């Protein structure tokens, strides 16, 4: 089963928190589990709603996916970031997907996300960066190798 | 030629470029003096049998560094950060040389890092404990990083009054005892906890943190253990809720 943590964290009120970096692996997902990713994204947005002081958010996800990653619905995250444009100074997204056939290319991940017009407009305006593997910093790279 | 102050300022922006600094020092005798504060600010001590992937800082064997510092006492003033890269297999000679260096020279370190393949604190000679504790119990010491050092007593840090940043990677703490958990001095602002074992000693440490880490401004937590996320983290966040500015959570679950 997919474990949606760390979004299960019961965050207390953190009035001073300015930078949040959430990084998670998923367990192996089956073809029909794409709705679980959507559910996790909704939980992430709920956490962020309660952390009003955040200015810089980084979300790092490594999906181990059995099916077609284009079936994943990223709209909860895209909609939330679009709504919070005025309060978030910047958001970094690192999304990496691995299937049984190997790793999905960064281009395909970016192509998948580009279907969300509100997210694309945020990227164009400089509010959101979608990071490719080659831009991963040392800590993140080590994490993905774990 | 630019004024020396300007050149020194330029070199200070190259703290992780040992090769560049060495090349500069060889270009002109004046440069050799001006690069020293940056070149010797961070050095690595190793036994020479590990990988050589860090080409950004100077690397010495213990006796080489001891000799360098003894022959050039001014470099002691420049040395701010020391990384001790322990050999994979226990090496008593290496330990003695490190001990001699830490205890024999009056270093003014602001940062120390101990990196080990897998090392129990009580497998390290008592003399090293004493030298290490003396080294970190100075007002200069701001940052300590321990990688794979097991069963280190929390009381080791009892006199680290100036400590601001603490990184514990794959490290486990000594089981709870009254002497380990009495002192309240560990008031670090930046804490990085990475992949400690989920056993009794760690639980004790986490419980201690949950009541003492009230000034944390930056927390990084890397874990694959669900209970740490569900139980420990909320408690820790609650205790530092008003001070915390940066939060990083790496949570990795293994495939089932």
Interface residues (C-beta under 8 A of the other chain):
Chain A: X1 X3 X5 X6 X8 X9 X10 X11 X12 X13 X14 X15 X16 X17 X18 X19 X20 X21 X22 X23 X24 X25 X26 X27 X28 X64 X143 X146
Chain B: X222 X226 X229 X230 X233 X234 X237 X238 X241 X242 X243 X244 X245 X246 X247 X248 X249 X250 X251 X252 X253 X254 X255 X256
